Amino acid sequence: MTEALFFNAHAGYLEGVLRGFKAGLLTQSQYSNLTQCETIEDFRMQLGATDYGNFLANETPPISTSTIAEKATQRLVDEFNYIRSNSVQPLTKFLDYMTYAYMIDNVVLLITGTLHERDTHDLLERCHPLGKFETMATLCVATNVEELYTTVLVETPLAPYFRDCLSAQDLDDLNIEIIRNTLYRSYLEDFHNFVLSLGSPTSDIMSPLLCFEADRRSLNITINSFGTGLSKEQRAKLFPSIGRLYPEGTSALARADDIDQVKAVLDGVVEYRPFLDTSGSSSGGDGGVGGLEDHFFQYEVSLNKLAFMQQFQLGVFYSFFKLKEQEIRSLTWIAECIAQNAKDRINDYIPTF
């Protein structure tokens, strides 16, 4: 309880700011108003009445859905950078850990692009803003995969996670995915150890969130590996050593040959049972594998909302930005349905509050 006693001294103000940001998340009635829009211009006007305000005011019609997603993401980045620039330890390190997931995706994107001889500078523009780091520009100097791989090992905050990865000579499309999942495994285990070191109540909130993320990755790795050249031994090495499925569930997933065997593993965790339930459907999506991602998002939203039920812990910072990302996905989905006149699927979004 030591953290709770001294929490306000180092993070009380920022928690207040964050809970103010959280009050600006879209409500169910606001989502309903957005789904009634006939055109993207109506959509923009409805967003103007929310906390987003006139963030699209400088965009000339017709506005693309990618522009909406980009501008909304930039608002998220601005809010994150404000929190981080005013933070002190241990919140600063906690926020740094949050950015490592985006860094992994960005670095893997650069490695993939370089492997296929694409312009690294163009790839930089596609990188997520939260995953950019000071030495990222040096990655553009690399002219081949070996140089890029060596630079990543030395110049980025991800260097400790690359120790267990393949060498540059082994890189191909399959091995790049192995590298991505190996990095995520090391990252999740490291982040989990860090939150445990912070103690209760932060660890009480963050441990279930990170354990679910680990389980989600284990499930995705298993399902996506069916019919590929990935061996069961290689698959097992990619699973994080945390989560509700670990160790019995992940051991069974490593041996699984089809979806039915994966479903049998999920039956052991009550909350996970509906994920591959073909008898129903997710929010308008398909049941089974087709709706798995929607089930993941819905369950993640429910976990992140619980973080705001408790004070004096850093989990709210993680949960708010995860909820904000889900809100952006929902906005993009609604806007895309309006643009394509697919009103029959416009309500398939996943609300946050």
N, C-alpha and C positions, 0 to 999 in steps of 0.2 A: 504493500500500500504506500510505499515511500514515494513512488511516482505520482500518485494522486495528491499527496500532501503538497508537493512542490510544483505541480503541473502548471498552475496559473502563473508562476514566476517566469516560465520560459515559453509557454504556448497558449496561455489563457486568452490573450488578445486575438491571436490568429484563429483560435477555435471559434471565438465570437464572430470574426469576419467570415469564416467558413460557413457557420450556421446561417449567416445572412445570405451568403451565396446559395445555400441549400434552399432557403425560402423562395428563391427565384426559379427553382425547377418547375417545369410545366405541370399543371394539375390535370386531372381527368377531364374537367370541363373545357380547359384550353385545348387539349388534344381533340376533343369532340368538335370544337369550333374549327380546328384546322382541317379535320376530315370532311367538313361540309363545303370547303372551298372548291370552286369550279376551275379556277386558273391559278397559275403560280403568282400572278399579281395579287389575287385575293389572299393567297397564302402569305405573301409578304406583309400585307396590311394587317392580317390577323396576328402575325408574329410581332408587329409593332406595338400591340396592346399588351405584350408580355414583357418579361425581364430582358428579352433580346433587344427590345426597342427598335431603333432605326439602323441596325447593323448592316442592312442591305441597301441603305438609302443611296449609296454612291454607285450601285450596280445598275447598268443600263439594261432594260428589257431587250430580248427575253433572257431571264435568269436561268441558268442551268442548275440542275440538282447538285452537280459537283461543286459549283460555286457556293451554294447554300452550306454544304458539308464543310467546305474549306473555311468559310467565314465563321461558322459555328465552332469549328475546331480551334480557330485562332483565338476566339473568346475564351475557350477553355485553357489554352496555353497562357494567355495573359493573366488569367486568374491564378493559375499554378505558379507562374513566375513571380507574381506579387507575393504569394504565400512564401515561396522559397527565399526570395530576397530579404524578407523580414524575419526569417526563422533563425533559431540558434540550435545548438546540439541539445538533445539527440534528434530533434525534428528535422534538422538539415540533412543528416545522414539517412533518416527514414525517407525523406522526399527523393534523395539521390537514388535509393534503392528502387523507388517507383519508376524512375526514368530508365533504369537498366533494361527493362523489358522492351522498351521502344528502341533502345540502342541495339539490342540483339537483332531485332527485325531490320533496322537500318543497315547494320553491318552485313547481315546475310544478303540483303538486297544488293549491296555494293559488290559483294563477292560473286553473286549470281550474274550480275550485269557484266562484270569484268570477265567472267568465264565465257560469256557469250559475246565478248568484244563490243559491248555497248559503251557509249560515252559516259564516263563516271560523273561528269558535271551535270548531265541531264538527270542521272539517277539521284543526285543530291537533292534536286528539286522535288522528287517524289518521297523523300524521307520524312518521317513524322517529326514535327518540330520539337517534341519533348525528348526525342531520342538523339538530338544533335549535341555534340560536345566540342570542346575547344580545339582539339586536334583533328577534327573530322576533315578539315580541308586538306590535311596532309595525305589522306587516303586517295585524293584525286591525283597525286603525283605518281602513284603506282601505275605502271603500264601493263602489268600482267598479274595473274593470280598469285604467283609466288611472292612478289613484292607487296601486294595488298595484304596477304595473309601474314607476312612478317611484320608489317606496319601495325596491323591490328593487335598482334601479340605484344607489341611494345608500347604503342602510343595511346591506347584506349583504356577506360576504366574496366573493360571486360577482360583484360589480360588474364586475371586469375582463373576465369572460367574456360579459357581456351586450352588450358594445360592438358585436358583429357581428350581433346579433339584430334581429328585426323591431320595428317600432314598435307601441305599444299599439293603434293604430287598425287594424292588420292582423290582430289576434288572432281566430282561430277554431280549431276542433278540429284541423284539419290543420296550421295554422301553429304551434299549441302544440307539436305533435310535432316540427316543424322546429326550434322553439326548444330543446326538450329535447336533441335530437341535436346542435345547434350548440353548446350549452353543454358537452355531454359531449366533443365534439371539441376545444374549446378547453381544457377541463380535462385531458384525457388528454395532449395535447401539452405543456401546462405542467408537469404532474406528471412526464412523461418527461424534460423538460429539467432539472427539479430533481434527479432521481435520477442523471442523467448528470453533473451538477455535483458530486455527492458522490463520484464516482469508484468504482473497483473496491475491494472486492468487491460493494458494494451495487448498483451499476449492472449488474453481471453477472447478478444474481438478479432484479432488478426490471424490467429492460428487456424480457426475454421475457414476463413477466407482463402488463405494460402493453401490449406489442405484441399479445399474444393478445386482450386486452380490446378493443383498437382493431379487430382483425380481426373479432371477434365482432359488434361494433356495425355494422361495414360490411356484414357478411352479413345481419344482421337488417334493417337499413335497406333493403337491396336487395330481399329477399324480401317484406317487408311493404309495399313501395311498388308491387308489381305490382297492376295494376287500380285504382290510386288516381289522384288528380289531380296527383301529384308528378311533375314533369318530370325527364328524365334530367340536365339541367343542374343542377337543384336537388338531385337525389340526389348528384351528384358533389361538391357543396360541403359535404355533411354528413360525408364520409368523413375520418377523422383522417389526418394526413400521417405516420403511423408504422405499424409493423406489418409482418409478413412478406408481406402481400399488396400493400403499397405499394411502388412506384407502379404497376407493370404490372397487378397483380391488381385494384386498386381502379379503374383505368381501364377494365378489361374489365367489372367489375361495374356501372360507371356506364352502360355500353351494353347490359347484359343485358336480355333481354325475357322470359325464362322460367327455370324451375328448371334445365333442362338446361345452359343457358349458365353458370349459377352453378356447377354441378357441374364443368364444364370448367375453371373458374378454380381450384377447390379441388384439382383433379388435379395442379396445379403444386407443391403443398406436401404432402409425404408424410403428415405428421401430420394434415392436414385431410381427406384423401381419404375416410375412413369417415363423415364428418359427414352426407353426403347419400346414403350408400350404401343403396339400396333392397333389396339382396340379403340383408342381415342386419337385425338390429334392435338397438336400444340395450338397456339393462338392463331387458328386459321391455316396453319401449315400442315404438312403431311405428317402422319404418324411414322414410327420407326426411325430409320437413319435420317430420312429427309427432315424430320422435325427435331432431331437431336440438338442442333445448335440453338433452336428457340427454347427448348427445355433448359439448356445450359444458361442462357441469358435470363430466363425467368427466375431460376433458382438463385443465380448470382445477385439479381436485383433484390430478392427477398433477404438474402444474407447481408447485403450492404445497407438496407434500410434498418436492420437491427442494430447496426453500429451506432446510430443516432439515439438509441434508447439509453445510452450510458455516457457519462461525462468523465473528464480527467483521463482521456486515453487518445492515442494518436491514430487509432483506426478510422476515425471520422474523416481524416484527410485522404486516406486511401479510398474509402467508400464513396465520398462525394464525387471524386473525379471518375470513378467507375460508373456511378449513376449518370454523370454528365455525358460520358461517352455513349451510354445506352440511349440517352435522350437524343443525342445527335444521330444515332442510327435510326431511331424512330422518326425523327424529323425528315431525314433523307428518304426513308421508305415512303412516308406520306407524300412528300413532294414528288417522288418518282411515280407514284400511282396517279397523282394529279396530272403530271406531264404526259403520261402514257394513256390517260383516260381509263385506268384499270380500277374503277371504283369498287368492283366486287372484292378486291383484296386490300382496300385501303385501311381496313380495321385490323390488319394482321400485325400491327406494331405492338411493341411491348412497353407499356407505360411504366414510369418510375414511381410517381406519387399520385 
